[in-house]
Amino acid sequence: MFTNYKKISFYVFLSLFMTTWWGCVDQDFDEPPLDGLTTLTANATVAEVKTLHTIGQTAKRIDDDVIVEVTVGADDQTGNLFRQIAVQDATGGFLIRLNATGLFNTYAEGTVILLKLQGLYIGDYNGTYQINGSAEDPVEELLIKNHLFVKDRDQFVTPEVVTIEDLNDAARLDQLLSKVIQLDDVQFASASAGAPYADAVNRFSVNRDLEDCKGNSLVVRTSGFSDFAAELTPEGKGSFIGVLSVFRDTRQLLVRRPSDLQMASTRCGAGTGGESLVSIGEIRAAYDGGASGVGADTKVRGVVISDRANENWDGRNMVLQDGDKGIVIRFSDFHDFDLGEDVEVVVSEVEFSEFNGLLQLAGVTNAGATSNGAGTAPTPRSATISEILANAEAWESTLVEIKGATITGGNTYNGNLTITDASGSMSMFTRGAASFSGAAVPAGTTDIVAVVSEFNDPQVIIRNLDDISADGGGNVGGDNEPISAGELREIFEDGGTVAPNNKVLSGIVISDLSNENITGRNLVLQDGDRGIVLRFDAEHAFALGEELEVVVSAQELSEYNGLLQVNDVPLQNATTKGMGTLPTPREATLKQVADNLEEWESTLVVIKDVSFPSGTYAGSQTITDPSGSLTLFTRSQASFSGSTLPNGEVTLTAIVSEFNAAQLNIRNLTDIVEQ
């Protein structure tokens, strides 16, 4: 008994002693001394190891005693690399995948490693070389010490200075993969500048675009788990140091830490305010005279004759006309200048280029373009097709009007069509992305206003359907004919994106504007047993139960999170016929609604034996019946939002809707009947 007490006293004393001693210890450890360093020597280079694997093929096991000496260019300290490090030598680089975290504690940036590859695998992930522990998995933590041997530490990794254009060379790109590189005089594109590196809230990786002053670009990819994900990218121009990789055909840069980016200079082409105004005619004359680019301190001014809103031009392109001359401005990012705006653009030292014969000023920075408000639209040059063909170079990127032409070669505007007048024929092109791409072309003769363009041969491009003069575009071809909601849905299902010309839709409003469970620009129109959402260009005043006729000629058919709508319908296209008879709701179960979503979308259903959870009408609620469950959605603006959900089973009348998945919307609380 006494002996045990003495033992206990001893252990208590020892514990107190150790606690006191530990509390006095300086816990800021110094870096361990450089002892125990390896004496291994390399017998191969990174480039030689990479020859063992063909990109896209199965990873290859290395059975020979291959040793390479590499330096860590990037570690996992900031979280932008996870369970891997990027290493390099003079001949190339690759990633080493290691199934451990906190790798920077042992293999920090600047650590020189002798990598013993026998028993490991050389492979790739979508084009970026990797060293793995198996064909697909990283080197297991317990085996890392058998393959990675530290030779030295704290060695500065000198970035290899390159240009974005250098990376177009496949051999050069391959040699630089996973190495630390430096790009000078680069900036984040307008949409990527001043934006978070990644999505730190949802932990999503994000791509940002980096560009040079010539318009060349590549991707900067950042992990949502990096400790700088929420920081904002620089808004200026300067040098960027990062690790190069690829993902299939996409060249990517990986940020090691934000301090590697020194980008505080004025952005490319932003201008100094001292630029001289030069006419577009002078710009074109300089190109015709053999100049390769625009001089310093230069800006141009003109009126936008392309139509961004109707998307018959790429979002980075703008056609600017100044007097009787025009040119394409190719921005480094999507612009927001509309048809008819008076715009000044800094084009200092921008290179000329031709894209399939069409002259453009390419790589123009968005920051250098300024709107002066609405301009005076140039009067289209009245011309025959033979005159356009004879003067294609001089009239390129200007407006012309062709009278008495016919359009042949297809039933819709999409793609290449042939326009013909008494003097000859030429091509008219419409992008598949244009809002009117699927609209029907008019029969007979029409007058056409268009921009003269070129794609290896001369062509013209219309801006919108107002450029087709026959009855204002939307009503081309005469009186409107009826079209049903079902027919509109079938057109969309068959790939059409625009309602046909000369069409009017009739039906009953089944949504309830007054109770605000639908936005003020939308209404749901049911026609027989089919329905569709109409989204007007302004807020409407049509009530539940009204009978409407709506001209839908050439209107966009599109989906919003899966819900089909006739989009941006002019409010004046809708005419009320007074109060009509509401359609009888289709009796169904929740499972039947889900199974018949596309066919029943935007129609009324009635469902019995429905149960609600506890709570209030607000947002998404899961309702059930004996067949299954479905979402009932209520807008926060709805008059009944916040009302208590019913207890017990009810009979529910609702509109079948969709937001990426099936959901139901009630119109008002009379749609809920307790059983």
Helices and strands as residue ranges (DSSP letters): H 2-23, H 46-50, E 60-61, E 67-74, E 84-89, E 92-99, G 103-105, E 112-116, E 121-125, E 128-132, E 139-140, G 141-146, E 148-152, E 160-162, G 165-168, H 170-176, E 180-188, E 206-212, E 217-222, E 237-247, E 250-254, G 258-260, E 261-265, E 276-277, H 280-288, E 298-304, E 317-322, E 325-331, E 341-346, E 352-355, E 358-364, G 366-368, E 369-374, E 381-382, H 385-390, H 392-395, E 399-408, E 415-421, E 424-430, E 445-454, E 458-461, G 465-467, G 470-472, E 481-482, H 485-493, E 503-509, G 513-515, E 522-527, E 530-536, E 546-551, E 556-560, E 563-569, G 571-573, E 574-579, E 586-587, H 590-595, H 597-600, E 604-610, E 619-625, E 628-634, E 650-658, E 662-665, G 669-671, E 672-674
